Amino acid sequence: MVDELVLLLHALLVRHRALSIENGQLMEQLRLLVCERATLLRQVRPPSCPVPFPETFNGESARLPEFIVQTASYMLVNENRFCNDAMKVAFLISLLTGEAEEWVVPYIETDSPILSDYRAFLDEMKQCFGWYDDEDDEDYEEDDY
């Protein structure tokens, strides 16, 4: 009986290792696809959009407010494309480069709930990249965009 349990445990450990390796490979493929999607999104600009396509954000704290305003404005005039929080967060992620792109990878790897919560994602960005508001963003309705 003990030998059977040892064999079963060994088989489970081998399967776990194989699944862990496969998971790592899939996560790398996902990261590459997110990067490729970001590149493609940067090239797609609707011709009649009154708001310019937002610039990328590399993690420079001084640019964070501008990035958030640009992306919120763009999503507002293209509201049919950004119908839920997950789409909004995905759009922001597609515009991240450098340090900011590195910052978001762990959220993607762990399939964090923050990826489907626009306000929480913005709050994390603000905390990470040094935008500290004394106010509660009363004048800026991020819930909508």
C-alpha positions as a LaTeX table, in Angstrom:
\begin{tabular}{lrrr}
\hline
Residue & $x$ (\AA) & $y$ (\AA) & $z$ (\AA) \\
\hline
Met1 & 0.00 & 0.00 & 0.00 \\
Val2 & 2.80 & 2.42 & 0.91 \\
Asp3 & 4.64 & 1.61 & $-2.32$ \\
Glu4 & 1.51 & 2.39 & $-4.32$ \\
Leu5 & 1.14 & 5.74 & $-2.54$ \\
Val6 & 4.80 & 6.57 & $-3.17$ \\
Leu7 & 4.37 & 5.74 & $-6.86$ \\
Leu8 & 1.20 & 7.82 & $-7.04$ \\
Leu9 & 2.90 & 10.75 & $-5.29$ \\
His10 & 5.86 & 10.49 & $-7.65$ \\
Ala11 & 3.54 & 10.46 & $-10.66$ \\
Leu12 & 1.72 & 13.51 & $-9.32$ \\
Leu13 & 5.00 & 15.36 & $-8.78$ \\
Val14 & 6.16 & 14.54 & $-12.30$ \\
Arg15 & 2.81 & 15.74 & $-13.71$ \\
His16 & 2.97 & 18.90 & $-11.58$ \\
Arg17 & 6.46 & 19.69 & $-12.91$ \\
Ala18 & 5.35 & 19.13 & $-16.49$ \\
Leu19 & 2.31 & 21.37 & $-16.00$ \\
Ser20 & 4.48 & 24.04 & $-14.36$ \\
Ile21 & 6.83 & 24.03 & $-17.34$ \\
Glu22 & 3.90 & 24.18 & $-19.75$ \\
Asn23 & 2.36 & 27.02 & $-17.74$ \\
Gly24 & 5.63 & 28.95 & $-17.94$ \\
Gln25 & 5.74 & 28.46 & $-21.70$ \\
Leu26 & 2.13 & 29.59 & $-22.06$ \\
Met27 & 2.79 & 32.68 & $-19.93$ \\
Glu28 & 5.74 & 33.57 & $-22.16$ \\
Gln29 & 3.54 & 33.15 & $-25.24$ \\
Leu30 & 0.91 & 35.37 & $-23.59$ \\
Arg31 & 3.52 & 38.03 & $-22.85$ \\
Leu32 & 4.69 & 37.96 & $-26.46$ \\
Leu33 & 1.10 & 38.20 & $-27.72$ \\
Val34 & 0.39 & 41.18 & $-25.43$ \\
Cys35 & 3.50 & 42.91 & $-26.76$ \\
Glu36 & 2.54 & 42.12 & $-30.36$ \\
Arg37 & $-0.99$ & 43.39 & $-29.74$ \\
Ala38 & 0.42 & 46.58 & $-28.27$ \\
Thr39 & 2.52 & 47.11 & $-31.38$ \\
Leu40 & $-0.50$ & 46.56 & $-33.62$ \\
Leu41 & $-2.71$ & 48.87 & $-31.57$ \\
Arg42 & $-0.13$ & 51.62 & $-31.86$ \\
Gln43 & $-0.43$ & 51.37 & $-35.63$ \\
Val44 & $-4.24$ & 51.47 & $-35.71$ \\
Arg45 & $-5.63$ & 54.97 & $-35.57$ \\
Pro46 & $-9.22$ & 55.70 & $-36.58$ \\
Pro47 & $-9.15$ & 58.36 & $-39.30$ \\
Ser48 & $-12.00$ & 60.50 & $-37.99$ \\
Cys49 & $-11.20$ & 60.43 & $-34.27$ \\
Pro50 & $-11.14$ & 63.98 & $-32.86$ \\
Val51 & $-8.82$ & 62.89 & $-30.05$ \\
Pro52 & $-5.29$ & 61.82 & $-30.98$ \\
Phe53 & $-4.14$ & 58.31 & $-30.20$ \\
Pro54 & $-2.45$ & 58.34 & $-26.76$ \\
Glu55 & 1.30 & 58.24 & $-26.45$ \\
Thr56 & 2.98 & 55.31 & $-24.76$ \\
Phe57 & 3.91 & 55.41 & $-21.08$ \\
Asn58 & 7.31 & 54.15 & $-19.95$ \\
Gly59 & 6.93 & 54.68 & $-16.21$ \\
Glu60 & 8.11 & 58.29 & $-16.01$ \\
Ser61 & 6.14 & 59.67 & $-13.04$ \\
Ala62 & 5.84 & 63.18 & $-14.45$ \\
Arg63 & 4.02 & 61.80 & $-17.52$ \\
Leu64 & 1.48 & 59.69 & $-15.65$ \\
Pro65 & $-1.24$ & 62.39 & $-15.32$ \\
Glu66 & $-0.91$ & 63.23 & $-19.01$ \\
Phe67 & $-1.07$ & 59.52 & $-19.94$ \\
Ile68 & $-4.22$ & 58.97 & $-17.88$ \\
Val69 & $-5.93$ & 62.03 & $-19.37$ \\
Gln70 & $-4.93$ & 61.04 & $-22.92$ \\
Thr71 & $-6.15$ & 57.47 & $-22.54$ \\
Ala72 & $-9.36$ & 58.48 & $-20.76$ \\
Ser73 & $-10.16$ & 61.04 & $-23.47$ \\
Tyr74 & $-9.45$ & 58.55 & $-26.23$ \\
Met75 & $-11.62$ & 55.89 & $-24.60$ \\
Leu76 & $-14.42$ & 58.41 & $-24.07$ \\
Val77 & $-14.70$ & 59.30 & $-27.76$ \\
Asn78 & $-14.36$ & 55.62 & $-28.69$ \\
Glu79 & $-16.70$ & 54.33 & $-25.99$ \\
Asn80 & $-18.09$ & 51.55 & $-28.20$ \\
Arg81 & $-14.62$ & 49.93 & $-28.22$ \\
Phe82 & $-14.14$ & 50.23 & $-24.46$ \\
Cys83 & $-17.39$ & 48.86 & $-23.11$ \\
Asn84 & $-16.02$ & 47.34 & $-19.90$ \\
Asp85 & $-13.16$ & 47.68 & $-17.43$ \\
Ala86 & $-11.20$ & 44.75 & $-18.84$ \\
Met87 & $-11.10$ & 46.41 & $-22.28$ \\
Lys88 & $-9.98$ & 49.70 & $-20.72$ \\
Val89 & $-7.21$ & 48.03 & $-18.73$ \\
Ala90 & $-6.10$ & 46.04 & $-21.77$ \\
Phe91 & $-5.88$ & 49.28 & $-23.74$ \\
Leu92 & $-3.73$ & 50.90 & $-21.07$ \\
Ile93 & $-1.49$ & 47.84 & $-20.94$ \\
Ser94 & $-1.05$ & 47.95 & $-24.70$ \\
Leu95 & 0.46 & 51.44 & $-24.33$ \\
Leu96 & 2.98 & 50.55 & $-21.63$ \\
Thr97 & 6.67 & 50.32 & $-22.44$ \\
Gly98 & 9.92 & 49.99 & $-20.51$ \\
Glu99 & 9.59 & 50.04 & $-16.74$ \\
Ala100 & 5.80 & 50.36 & $-16.91$ \\
Glu101 & 5.54 & 47.28 & $-19.12$ \\
Glu102 & 7.78 & 45.33 & $-16.74$ \\
Trp103 & 5.59 & 46.48 & $-13.83$ \\
Val104 & 2.42 & 44.99 & $-15.35$ \\
Val105 & 3.83 & 41.55 & $-16.27$ \\
Pro106 & 3.30 & 40.00 & $-12.79$ \\
Tyr107 & $-0.36$ & 41.06 & $-12.88$ \\
Ile108 & $-0.75$ & 39.31 & $-16.21$ \\
Glu109 & 1.16 & 36.21 & $-15.07$ \\
Thr110 & $-1.08$ & 35.78 & $-12.03$ \\
Asp111 & $-4.26$ & 36.75 & $-13.90$ \\
Ser112 & $-4.83$ & 39.37 & $-11.23$ \\
Pro113 & $-8.40$ & 40.61 & $-10.66$ \\
Ile114 & $-7.01$ & 44.12 & $-11.11$ \\
Leu115 & $-6.91$ & 43.44 & $-14.86$ \\
Ser116 & $-10.69$ & 43.74 & $-14.95$ \\
Asp117 & $-10.99$ & 46.71 & $-12.58$ \\
Tyr118 & $-10.10$ & 49.99 & $-14.30$ \\
Arg119 & $-10.14$ & 52.19 & $-11.20$ \\
Ala120 & $-8.05$ & 49.72 & $-9.17$ \\
Phe121 & $-5.58$ & 49.44 & $-12.05$ \\
Leu122 & $-5.22$ & 53.23 & $-12.21$ \\
Asp123 & $-4.79$ & 53.39 & $-8.44$ \\
Glu124 & $-1.99$ & 50.79 & $-8.64$ \\
Met125 & $-0.31$ & 52.74 & $-11.43$ \\
Lys126 & $-0.53$ & 55.94 & $-9.41$ \\
Gln127 & 0.92 & 54.25 & $-6.35$ \\
Cys128 & 3.74 & 52.60 & $-8.28$ \\
Phe129 & 4.72 & 55.56 & $-10.43$ \\
Gly130 & 4.41 & 58.24 & $-7.79$ \\
Trp131 & 1.22 & 60.18 & $-8.37$ \\
Tyr132 & $-0.18$ & 60.84 & $-4.94$ \\
Asp133 & $-3.45$ & 62.77 & $-4.76$ \\
Asp134 & $-4.53$ & 64.46 & $-1.58$ \\
Glu135 & $-8.02$ & 64.50 & $-3.01$ \\
Asp136 & $-10.20$ & 61.57 & $-3.96$ \\
Asp137 & $-10.18$ & 62.48 & $-7.66$ \\
Glu138 & $-13.56$ & 64.16 & $-7.22$ \\
Asp139 & $-13.11$ & 66.29 & $-10.32$ \\
Tyr140 & $-11.95$ & 63.37 & $-12.46$ \\
Glu141 & $-14.52$ & 60.66 & $-13.06$ \\
Glu142 & $-12.35$ & 57.64 & $-13.79$ \\
Asp143 & $-15.29$ & 55.32 & $-13.21$ \\
Asp144 & $-16.63$ & 56.34 & $-16.59$ \\
Tyr145 & $-13.26$ & 56.64 & $-18.35$ \\
\hline
\end{tabular}
